Amino acid sequence: MDCCDARTAISARADGEALPPNVPGYALDAHVRGCEACRRFDEGVRRLKELAAGLDGAWGVG
Ligand SMILES: [Zn+2]
């Protein structure tokens, strides 16, 4: 898998959506473990989701 596929899958997983059919979860995890750029991307996406969830809770939006 290349980083483009990995990031598509990371975004989907963070949104609670199904992973793309060509990117099984174990392959995504393996790529993220071995690729620092995607690891940072994964962390950034999770942080954004947590932030968004916190804002939703605070303001009752969404
Ligand atoms: Zn990567």
N, CA, C, O and the ligand as a Tripos MOL2 file, in Angstrom:
@<TRIPOS>MOLECULE
protein
  249   247    63     0     0
PROTEIN
NO_CHARGES

@<TRIPOS>ATOM
      1 N           0.8610   -1.1890    0.0000 N.3       1 MET1
      2 CA          0.0000    0.0000    0.0000 C.3       1 MET1
      3 C           0.8990    1.2410    0.0000 C.2       1 MET1
      4 O           1.9630    1.2470    0.6190 O.2       1 MET1
      5 N           0.4640    2.2780   -0.6920 N.am      2 ASP2
      6 CA          1.2430    3.5070   -0.6190 C.3       2 ASP2
      7 C           0.5920    4.4670    0.3860 C.2       2 ASP2
      8 O          -0.4870    4.1950    0.9130 O.2       2 ASP2
      9 N           1.2620    5.5780    0.6340 N.am      3 CYS3
     10 CA          0.8050    6.4950    1.6690 C.3       3 CYS3
     11 C          -0.5730    7.0820    1.3260 C.2       3 CYS3
     12 O          -1.3670    7.3850    2.2170 O.2       3 CYS3
     13 N          -0.8420    7.2380    0.0290 N.am      4 CYS4
     14 CA         -2.1340    7.7910   -0.3760 C.3       4 CYS4
     15 C          -3.2680    6.8570    0.0510 C.2       4 CYS4
     16 O          -4.2640    7.2980    0.6250 O.2       4 CYS4
     17 N          -3.1050    5.5590   -0.2360 N.am      5 ASP5
     18 CA         -4.1130    4.5840    0.1810 C.3       5 ASP5
     19 C          -4.2250    4.5580    1.7020 C.2       5 ASP5
     20 O          -5.3240    4.5030    2.2550 O.2       5 ASP5
     21 N          -3.0940    4.5960    2.3550 N.am      6 ALA6
     22 CA         -3.0910    4.5180    3.8110 C.3       6 ALA6
     23 C          -3.8600    5.6980    4.4080 C.2       6 ALA6
     24 O          -4.6360    5.5260    5.3480 O.2       6 ALA6
     25 N          -3.6450    6.8760    3.8690 N.am      7 ARG7
     26 CA         -4.3070    8.0590    4.4530 C.3       7 ARG7
     27 C          -5.8000    8.0630    4.1800 C.2       7 ARG7
     28 O          -6.5910    8.5000    5.0160 O.2       7 ARG7
     29 N          -6.1840    7.5750    3.0070 N.am      8 THR8
     30 CA         -7.6210    7.4310    2.7350 C.3       8 THR8
     31 C          -8.2580    6.5230    3.7820 C.2       8 THR8
     32 O          -9.3330    6.8140    4.3070 O.2       8 THR8
     33 N          -7.5720    5.4160    4.0750 N.am      9 ALA9
     34 CA         -8.0970    4.4540    5.0420 C.3       9 ALA9
     35 C          -8.0680    5.0300    6.4560 C.2       9 ALA9
     36 O          -8.9970    4.7990    7.2300 O.2       9 ALA9
     37 N          -7.0310    5.7670    6.8010 N.am     10 ILE10
     38 CA         -6.9410    6.3720    8.1300 C.3      10 ILE10
     39 C          -8.1020    7.3380    8.3510 C.2      10 ILE10
     40 O          -8.7170    7.3430    9.4160 O.2      10 ILE10
     41 N          -8.3940    8.1430    7.3540 N.am     11 SER11
     42 CA         -9.5020    9.0880    7.4670 C.3      11 SER11
     43 C         -10.8280    8.3580    7.6230 C.2      11 SER11
     44 O         -11.6670    8.7430    8.4380 O.2      11 SER11
     45 N         -11.0110    7.2980    6.8350 N.am     12 ALA12
     46 CA        -12.2540    6.5340    6.9130 C.3      12 ALA12
     47 C         -12.4170    5.9290    8.3080 C.2      12 ALA12
     48 O         -13.4920    5.9930    8.9050 O.2      12 ALA12
     49 N         -11.3330    5.3420    8.8140 N.am     13 ARG13
     50 CA        -11.4170    4.7120   10.1280 C.3      13 ARG13
     51 C         -11.7230    5.7380   11.2140 C.2      13 ARG13
     52 O         -12.4970    5.4670   12.1320 O.2      13 ARG13
     53 N         -11.1090    6.9200   11.1060 N.am     14 ALA14
     54 CA        -11.3480    7.9550   12.1080 C.3      14 ALA14
     55 C         -12.8010    8.4220   12.0810 C.2      14 ALA14
     56 O         -13.3530    8.8180   13.1070 O.2      14 ALA14
     57 N         -13.4150    8.3710   10.8960 N.am     15 ASP15
     58 CA        -14.8150    8.7720   10.7580 C.3      15 ASP15
     59 C         -15.7770    7.6480   11.1060 C.2      15 ASP15
     60 O         -16.9930    7.8360   11.0590 O.2      15 ASP15
     61 N         -15.2430    6.4730   11.4560 N.am     16 GLY16
     62 CA        -16.0910    5.3370   11.7540 C.3      16 GLY16
     63 C         -16.6530    4.6880   10.5100 C.2      16 GLY16
     64 O         -17.6260    3.9380   10.5860 O.2      16 GLY16
     65 N         -16.0510    4.9650    9.3630 N.am     17 GLU17
     66 CA        -16.5110    4.3630    8.1180 C.3      17 GLU17
     67 C         -15.7230    3.0880    7.8200 C.2      17 GLU17
     68 O         -14.6710    2.8360    8.4080 O.2      17 GLU17
     69 N         -16.2540    2.2940    6.8960 N.am     18 ALA18
     70 CA        -15.5570    1.0760    6.4920 C.3      18 ALA18
     71 C         -14.2690    1.4370    5.7660 C.2      18 ALA18
     72 O         -14.1970    2.4370    5.0520 O.2      18 ALA18
     73 N         -13.2530    0.5990    5.9670 N.am     19 LEU19
     74 CA        -12.0020    0.7970    5.2400 C.3      19 LEU19
     75 C         -12.2150    0.4950    3.7660 C.2      19 LEU19
     76 O         -13.0760   -0.3120    3.4150 O.2      19 LEU19
     77 N         -11.4360    1.1360    2.8980 N.am     20 PRO20
     78 CA        -11.5100    0.7800    1.4760 C.3      20 PRO20
     79 C         -11.2210   -0.7090    1.3050 C.2      20 PRO20
     80 O         -10.3910   -1.2660    2.0230 O.2      20 PRO20
     81 N         -11.9010   -1.3560    0.3560 N.am     21 PRO21
     82 CA        -11.7580   -2.8180    0.1960 C.3      21 PRO21
     83 C         -10.3370   -3.2660   -0.0900 C.2      21 PRO21
     84 O          -9.9770   -4.4060    0.2020 O.2      21 PRO21
     85 N          -9.5210   -2.3800   -0.6600 N.am     22 ASN22
     86 CA         -8.1510   -2.7770   -0.9870 C.3      22 ASN22
     87 C          -7.2010   -2.5360    0.1890 C.2      22 ASN22
     88 O          -5.9980   -2.7660    0.0630 O.2      22 ASN22
     89 N          -7.7220   -2.0800    1.3260 N.am     23 VAL23
     90 CA         -6.8600   -1.7830    2.4740 C.3      23 VAL23
     91 C          -7.3930   -2.4800    3.7200 C.2      23 VAL23
     92 O          -8.1660   -1.8870    4.4720 O.2      23 VAL23
     93 N          -6.9970   -3.7210    3.9480 N.am     24 PRO24
     94 CA         -7.4100   -4.3950    5.1810 C.3      24 PRO24
     95 C          -6.7880   -3.7500    6.4160 C.2      24 PRO24
     96 O          -5.7080   -3.1630    6.3490 O.2      24 PRO24
     97 N          -7.4810   -3.8680    7.5330 N.am     25 GLY25
     98 CA         -7.0330   -3.2020    8.7500 C.3      25 GLY25
     99 C          -5.6360   -3.5840    9.1770 C.2      25 GLY25
    100 O          -4.8640   -2.7350    9.6230 O.2      25 GLY25
    101 N          -5.3010   -4.8660    9.0430 N.am     26 TYR26
    102 CA         -3.9630   -5.2920    9.4900 C.3      26 TYR26
    103 C          -2.8720   -4.6620    8.6290 C.2      26 TYR26
    104 O          -1.7900   -4.3330    9.1160 O.2      26 TYR26
    105 N          -3.1840   -4.4950    7.3080 N.am     27 ALA27
    106 CA         -2.1930   -3.8820    6.4200 C.3      27 ALA27
    107 C          -2.0400   -2.3980    6.7500 C.2      27 ALA27
    108 O          -0.9390   -1.8500    6.7030 O.2      27 ALA27
    109 N          -3.1510   -1.7630    7.0830 N.am     28 LEU28
    110 CA         -3.0890   -0.3580    7.4700 C.3      28 LEU28
    111 C          -2.2560   -0.1910    8.7360 C.2      28 LEU28
    112 O          -1.3800    0.6720    8.7970 O.2      28 LEU28
    113 N          -2.5290   -1.0200    9.7490 N.am     29 ASP29
    114 CA         -1.7600   -0.9430   10.9910 C.3      29 ASP29
    115 C          -0.2760   -1.1600   10.7340 C.2      29 ASP29
    116 O           0.5690   -0.4710   11.3050 O.2      29 ASP29
    117 N           0.0370   -2.1280    9.8650 N.am     30 ALA30
    118 CA          1.4370   -2.4150    9.5680 C.3      30 ALA30
    119 C           2.0880   -1.2180    8.8870 C.2      30 ALA30
    120 O           3.2320   -0.8710    9.1840 O.2      30 ALA30
    121 N           1.3520   -0.5860    7.9690 N.am     31 HIS31
    122 CA          1.9200    0.5650    7.2780 C.3      31 HIS31
    123 C           2.1460    1.7190    8.2490 C.2      31 HIS31
    124 O           3.1940    2.3640    8.2210 O.2      31 HIS31
    125 N           1.1630    1.9750    9.1050 N.am     32 VAL32
    126 CA          1.2810    3.0990   10.0420 C.3      32 VAL32
    127 C           2.4500    2.8770   11.0020 C.2      32 VAL32
    128 O           3.1640    3.8110   11.3670 O.2      32 VAL32
    129 N           2.6260    1.6000   11.4050 N.am     33 ARG33
    130 CA          3.7540    1.3200   12.3070 C.3      33 ARG33
    131 C           5.0840    1.6040   11.6310 C.2      33 ARG33
    132 O           6.0280    2.0680   12.2700 O.2      33 ARG33
    133 N           5.1550    1.3240   10.3360 N.am     34 GLY34
    134 CA          6.4250    1.4530    9.6450 C.3      34 GLY34
    135 C           6.6480    2.7860    8.9590 C.2      34 GLY34
    136 O           7.7430    3.0360    8.4560 O.2      34 GLY34
    137 N           5.6420    3.6500    8.9230 N.am     35 CYS35
    138 CA          5.7280    4.8990    8.1730 C.3      35 CYS35
    139 C           5.4740    6.0770    9.0990 C.2      35 CYS35
    140 O           4.3460    6.2980    9.5400 O.2      35 CYS35
    141 N           6.5140    6.8210    9.3880 N.am     36 GLU36
    142 CA          6.3660    7.9000   10.3700 C.3      36 GLU36
    143 C           5.3980    8.9670    9.8790 C.2      36 GLU36
    144 O           4.6310    9.5240   10.6640 O.2      36 GLU36
    145 N           5.4350    9.2540    8.5680 N.am     37 ALA37
    146 CA          4.5580   10.2950    8.0310 C.3      37 ALA37
    147 C           3.0890    9.9340    8.2540 C.2      37 ALA37
    148 O           2.2880   10.7810    8.6500 O.2      37 ALA37
    149 N           2.7410    8.6650    7.9960 N.am     38 CYS38
    150 CA          1.3540    8.2510    8.1770 C.3      38 CYS38
    151 C           1.0040    8.1370    9.6550 C.2      38 CYS38
    152 O          -0.1460    8.3490   10.0410 O.2      38 CYS38
    153 N           1.9900    7.8050   10.4820 N.am     39 ARG39
    154 CA          1.7270    7.7520   11.9200 C.3      39 ARG39
    155 C           1.3470    9.1480   12.4140 C.2      39 ARG39
    156 O           0.4130    9.3100   13.2000 O.2      39 ARG39
    157 N           2.0780   10.1360   11.9450 N.am     40 ARG40
    158 CA          1.7430   11.5160   12.3470 C.3      40 ARG40
    159 C           0.3840   11.9260   11.8110 C.2      40 ARG40
    160 O          -0.3890   12.5990   12.4930 O.2      40 ARG40
    161 N           0.1000   11.5130   10.5770 N.am     41 PHE41
    162 CA         -1.1940   11.8200    9.9850 C.3      41 PHE41
    163 C          -2.3110   11.1930   10.8260 C.2      41 PHE41
    164 O          -3.3210   11.8360   11.1130 O.2      41 PHE41
    165 N          -2.1120    9.9260   11.2160 N.am     42 ASP42
    166 CA         -3.1020    9.2170   12.0250 C.3      42 ASP42
    167 C          -3.3290    9.9520   13.3400 C.2      42 ASP42
    168 O          -4.4680   10.1550   13.7610 O.2      42 ASP42
    169 N          -2.2350   10.3470   13.9830 N.am     43 GLU43
    170 CA         -2.3670   11.0520   15.2620 C.3      43 GLU43
    171 C          -3.0970   12.3780   15.0760 C.2      43 GLU43
    172 O          -3.9380   12.7580   15.8910 O.2      43 GLU43
    173 N          -2.7640   13.0770   13.9870 N.am     44 GLY44
    174 CA         -3.4110   14.3670   13.7290 C.3      44 GLY44
    175 C          -4.9020   14.2160   13.4890 C.2      44 GLY44
    176 O          -5.7020   15.0100   13.9830 O.2      44 GLY44
    177 N          -5.2750   13.1940   12.7270 N.am     45 VAL45
    178 CA         -6.6940   12.9580   12.4470 C.3      45 VAL45
    179 C          -7.4410   12.6220   13.7300 C.2      45 VAL45
    180 O          -8.5410   13.1220   13.9670 O.2      45 VAL45
    181 N          -6.8330   11.7670   14.5620 N.am     46 ARG46
    182 CA         -7.5010   11.4110   15.8180 C.3      46 ARG46
    183 C          -7.6870   12.6370   16.6960 C.2      46 ARG46
    184 O          -8.7320   12.8130   17.3210 O.2      46 ARG46
    185 N          -6.6650   13.4810   16.7390 N.am     47 ARG47
    186 CA         -6.7430   14.6750   17.5880 C.3      47 ARG47
    187 C          -7.8760   15.5830   17.0960 C.2      47 ARG47
    188 O          -8.6570   16.1140   17.8860 O.2      47 ARG47
    189 N          -7.9440   15.7470   15.7720 N.am     48 LEU48
    190 CA         -9.0090   16.5720   15.2080 C.3      48 LEU48
    191 C         -10.3840   16.0150   15.5560 C.2      48 LEU48
    192 O         -11.2990   16.7640   15.9010 O.2      48 LEU48
    193 N         -10.5240   14.6800   15.4620 N.am     49 LYS49
    194 CA        -11.8100   14.0660   15.7730 C.3      49 LYS49
    195 C         -12.1770   14.2900   17.2320 C.2      49 LYS49
    196 O         -13.3290   14.5770   17.5570 O.2      49 LYS49
    197 N         -11.1730   14.1540   18.1200 N.am     50 GLU50
    198 CA        -11.4400   14.3650   19.5400 C.3      50 GLU50
    199 C         -11.8430   15.8090   19.7920 C.2      50 GLU50
    200 O         -12.7490   16.0900   20.5770 O.2      50 GLU50
    201 N         -11.1570   16.7130   19.1150 N.am     51 LEU51
    202 CA        -11.4730   18.1200   19.2550 C.3      51 LEU51
    203 C         -12.8950   18.3910   18.7790 C.2      51 LEU51
    204 O         -13.6640   19.0820   19.4470 O.2      51 LEU51
    205 N         -13.2320   17.8420   17.6210 N.am     52 ALA52
    206 CA        -14.5660   18.0450   17.0580 C.3      52 ALA52
    207 C         -15.6270   17.4450   17.9780 C.2      52 ALA52
    208 O         -16.6850   18.0390   18.1870 O.2      52 ALA52
    209 N         -15.3380   16.2670   18.5260 N.am     53 ALA53
    210 CA        -16.2980   15.6310   19.4280 C.3      53 ALA53
    211 C         -16.4870   16.4900   20.6730 C.2      53 ALA53
    212 O         -17.6020   16.6250   21.1770 O.2      53 ALA53
    213 N         -15.4000   17.0680   21.1640 N.am     54 GLY54
    214 CA        -15.4940   17.9300   22.3350 C.3      54 GLY54
    215 C         -16.3240   19.1710   22.0530 C.2      54 GLY54
    216 O         -17.1190   19.6000   22.8900 O.2      54 GLY54
    217 N         -16.1370   19.7410   20.8780 N.am     55 LEU55
    218 CA        -16.9090   20.9290   20.5140 C.3      55 LEU55
    219 C         -18.3870   20.5780   20.3600 C.2      55 LEU55
    220 O         -19.2600   21.3340   20.7860 O.2      55 LEU55
    221 N         -18.6550   19.4280   19.7490 N.am     56 ASP56
    222 CA        -20.0500   18.9930   19.6090 C.3      56 ASP56
    223 C         -20.7070   18.8810   20.9810 C.2      56 ASP56
    224 O         -21.8420   19.3120   21.1830 O.2      56 ASP56
    225 N         -19.9660   18.2930   21.9160 N.am     57 GLY57
    226 CA        -20.5200   18.1080   23.2400 C.3      57 GLY57
    227 C         -20.7420   19.4320   23.9530 C.2      57 GLY57
    228 O         -21.7220   19.6020   24.6790 O.2      57 GLY57
    229 N         -19.8240   20.3700   23.7400 N.am     58 ALA58
    230 CA        -19.9120   21.6470   24.4330 C.3      58 ALA58
    231 C         -21.0320   22.5160   23.8850 C.2      58 ALA58
    232 O         -21.6950   23.2340   24.6340 O.2      58 ALA58
    233 N         -21.2370   22.4480   22.5890 N.am     59 TRP59
    234 CA        -22.1820   23.3620   21.9570 C.3      59 TRP59
    235 C         -23.4590   22.6920   21.4710 C.2      59 TRP59
    236 O         -24.3590   23.3660   20.9710 O.2      59 TRP59
    237 N         -23.5440   21.4100   21.6060 N.am     60 GLY60
    238 CA        -24.7370   20.7150   21.1600 C.3      60 GLY60
    239 C         -24.9310   20.7640   19.6610 C.2      60 GLY60
    240 O         -26.0590   20.6840   19.1750 O.2      60 GLY60
    241 N         -23.8350   20.8950   18.9190 N.am     61 VAL61
    242 CA        -23.9340   20.9390   17.4720 C.3      61 VAL61
    243 C         -23.6090   19.5560   16.9030 C.2      61 VAL61
    244 O         -22.7210   18.8660   17.4040 O.2      61 VAL61
    245 N         -24.3140   19.1660   15.8830 N.am     62 GLY62
    246 CA        -24.0160   17.9050   15.2200 C.3      62 GLY62
    247 C         -24.8680   16.8240   15.8000 C.2      62 GLY62
    248 O         -24.7740   15.6710   15.3780 O.2      62 GLY62
    249 ZN          2.8060    6.1150    4.7030 Zn       63 ZN63
@<TRIPOS>BOND
     1     1     2 1
     2     2     3 1
     3     3     4 2
     4     3     5 am
     5     5     6 1
     6     6     7 1
     7     7     8 2
     8     7     9 am
     9     9    10 1
    10    10    11 1
    11    11    12 2
    12    11    13 am
    13    13    14 1
    14    14    15 1
    15    15    16 2
    16    15    17 am
    17    17    18 1
    18    18    19 1
    19    19    20 2
    20    19    21 am
    21    21    22 1
    22    22    23 1
    23    23    24 2
    24    23    25 am
    25    25    26 1
    26    26    27 1
    27    27    28 2
    28    27    29 am
    29    29    30 1
    30    30    31 1
    31    31    32 2
    32    31    33 am
    33    33    34 1
    34    34    35 1
    35    35    36 2
    36    35    37 am
    37    37    38 1
    38    38    39 1
    39    39    40 2
    40    39    41 am
    41    41    42 1
    42    42    43 1
    43    43    44 2
    44    43    45 am
    45    45    46 1
    46    46    47 1
    47    47    48 2
    48    47    49 am
    49    49    50 1
    50    50    51 1
    51    51    52 2
    52    51    53 am
    53    53    54 1
    54    54    55 1
    55    55    56 2
    56    55    57 am
    57    57    58 1
    58    58    59 1
    59    59    60 2
    60    59    61 am
    61    61    62 1
    62    62    63 1
    63    63    64 2
    64    63    65 am
    65    65    66 1
    66    66    67 1
    67    67    68 2
    68    67    69 am
    69    69    70 1
    70    70    71 1
    71    71    72 2
    72    71    73 am
    73    73    74 1
    74    74    75 1
    75    75    76 2
    76    75    77 am
    77    77    78 1
    78    78    79 1
    79    79    80 2
    80    79    81 am
    81    81    82 1
    82    82    83 1
    83    83    84 2
    84    83    85 am
    85    85    86 1
    86    86    87 1
    87    87    88 2
    88    87    89 am
    89    89    90 1
    90    90    91 1
    91    91    92 2
    92    91    93 am
    93    93    94 1
    94    94    95 1
    95    95    96 2
    96    95    97 am
    97    97    98 1
    98    98    99 1
    99    99   100 2
   100    99   101 am
   101   101   102 1
   102   102   103 1
   103   103   104 2
   104   103   105 am
   105   105   106 1
   106   106   107 1
   107   107   108 2
   108   107   109 am
   109   109   110 1
   110   110   111 1
   111   111   112 2
   112   111   113 am
   113   113   114 1
   114   114   115 1
   115   115   116 2
   116   115   117 am
   117   117   118 1
   118   118   119 1
   119   119   120 2
   120   119   121 am
   121   121   122 1
   122   122   123 1
   123   123   124 2
   124   123   125 am
   125   125   126 1
   126   126   127 1
   127   127   128 2
   128   127   129 am
   129   129   130 1
   130   130   131 1
   131   131   132 2
   132   131   133 am
   133   133   134 1
   134   134   135 1
   135   135   136 2
   136   135   137 am
   137   137   138 1
   138   138   139 1
   139   139   140 2
   140   139   141 am
   141   141   142 1
   142   142   143 1
   143   143   144 2
   144   143   145 am
   145   145   146 1
   146   146   147 1
   147   147   148 2
   148   147   149 am
   149   149   150 1
   150   150   151 1
   151   151   152 2
   152   151   153 am
   153   153   154 1
   154   154   155 1
   155   155   156 2
   156   155   157 am
   157   157   158 1
   158   158   159 1
   159   159   160 2
   160   159   161 am
   161   161   162 1
   162   162   163 1
   163   163   164 2
   164   163   165 am
   165   165   166 1
   166   166   167 1
   167   167   168 2
   168   167   169 am
   169   169   170 1
   170   170   171 1
   171   171   172 2
   172   171   173 am
   173   173   174 1
   174   174   175 1
   175   175   176 2
   176   175   177 am
   177   177   178 1
   178   178   179 1
   179   179   180 2
   180   179   181 am
   181   181   182 1
   182   182   183 1
   183   183   184 2
   184   183   185 am
   185   185   186 1
   186   186   187 1
   187   187   188 2
   188   187   189 am
   189   189   190 1
   190   190   191 1
   191   191   192 2
   192   191   193 am
   193   193   194 1
   194   194   195 1
   195   195   196 2
   196   195   197 am
   197   197   198 1
   198   198   199 1
   199   199   200 2
   200   199   201 am
   201   201   202 1
   202   202   203 1
   203   203   204 2
   204   203   205 am
   205   205   206 1
   206   206   207 1
   207   207   208 2
   208   207   209 am
   209   209   210 1
   210   210   211 1
   211   211   212 2
   212   211   213 am
   213   213   214 1
   214   214   215 1
   215   215   216 2
   216   215   217 am
   217   217   218 1
   218   218   219 1
   219   219   220 2
   220   219   221 am
   221   221   222 1
   222   222   223 1
   223   223   224 2
   224   223   225 am
   225   225   226 1
   226   226   227 1
   227   227   228 2
   228   227   229 am
   229   229   230 1
   230   230   231 1
   231   231   232 2
   232   231   233 am
   233   233   234 1
   234   234   235 1
   235   235   236 2
   236   235   237 am
   237   237   238 1
   238   238   239 1
   239   239   240 2
   240   239   241 am
   241   241   242 1
   242   242   243 1
   243   243   244 2
   244   243   245 am
   245   245   246 1
   246   246   247 1
   247   247   248 2
@<TRIPOS>SUBSTRUCTURE
     1 MET1         2 RESIDUE 1 A MET
     2 ASP2         6 RESIDUE 1 A ASP
     3 CYS3        10 RESIDUE 1 A CYS
     4 CYS4        14 RESIDUE 1 A CYS
     5 ASP5        18 RESIDUE 1 A ASP
     6 ALA6        22 RESIDUE 1 A ALA
     7 ARG7        26 RESIDUE 1 A ARG
     8 THR8        30 RESIDUE 1 A THR
     9 ALA9        34 RESIDUE 1 A ALA
    10 ILE10       38 RESIDUE 1 A ILE
    11 SER11       42 RESIDUE 1 A SER
    12 ALA12       46 RESIDUE 1 A ALA
    13 ARG13       50 RESIDUE 1 A ARG
    14 ALA14       54 RESIDUE 1 A ALA
    15 ASP15       58 RESIDUE 1 A ASP
    16 GLY16       62 RESIDUE 1 A GLY
    17 GLU17       66 RESIDUE 1 A GLU
    18 ALA18       70 RESIDUE 1 A ALA
    19 LEU19       74 RESIDUE 1 A LEU
    20 PRO20       78 RESIDUE 1 A PRO
    21 PRO21       82 RESIDUE 1 A PRO
    22 ASN22       86 RESIDUE 1 A ASN
    23 VAL23       90 RESIDUE 1 A VAL
    24 PRO24       94 RESIDUE 1 A PRO
    25 GLY25       98 RESIDUE 1 A GLY
    26 TYR26      102 RESIDUE 1 A TYR
    27 ALA27      106 RESIDUE 1 A ALA
    28 LEU28      110 RESIDUE 1 A LEU
    29 ASP29      114 RESIDUE 1 A ASP
    30 ALA30      118 RESIDUE 1 A ALA
    31 HIS31      122 RESIDUE 1 A HIS
    32 VAL32      126 RESIDUE 1 A VAL
    33 ARG33      130 RESIDUE 1 A ARG
    34 GLY34      134 RESIDUE 1 A GLY
    35 CYS35      138 RESIDUE 1 A CYS
    36 GLU36      142 RESIDUE 1 A GLU
    37 ALA37      146 RESIDUE 1 A ALA
    38 CYS38      150 RESIDUE 1 A CYS
    39 ARG39      154 RESIDUE 1 A ARG
    40 ARG40      158 RESIDUE 1 A ARG
    41 PHE41      162 RESIDUE 1 A PHE
    42 ASP42      166 RESIDUE 1 A ASP
    43 GLU43      170 RESIDUE 1 A GLU
    44 GLY44      174 RESIDUE 1 A GLY
    45 VAL45      178 RESIDUE 1 A VAL
    46 ARG46      182 RESIDUE 1 A ARG
    47 ARG47      186 RESIDUE 1 A ARG
    48 LEU48      190 RESIDUE 1 A LEU
    49 LYS49      194 RESIDUE 1 A LYS
    50 GLU50      198 RESIDUE 1 A GLU
    51 LEU51      202 RESIDUE 1 A LEU
    52 ALA52      206 RESIDUE 1 A ALA
    53 ALA53      210 RESIDUE 1 A ALA
    54 GLY54      214 RESIDUE 1 A GLY
    55 LEU55      218 RESIDUE 1 A LEU
    56 ASP56      222 RESIDUE 1 A ASP
    57 GLY57      226 RESIDUE 1 A GLY
    58 ALA58      230 RESIDUE 1 A ALA
    59 TRP59      234 RESIDUE 1 A TRP
    60 GLY60      238 RESIDUE 1 A GLY
    61 VAL61      242 RESIDUE 1 A VAL
    62 GLY62      246 RESIDUE 1 A GLY
    63 ZN63       249 GROUP 0 **** ****
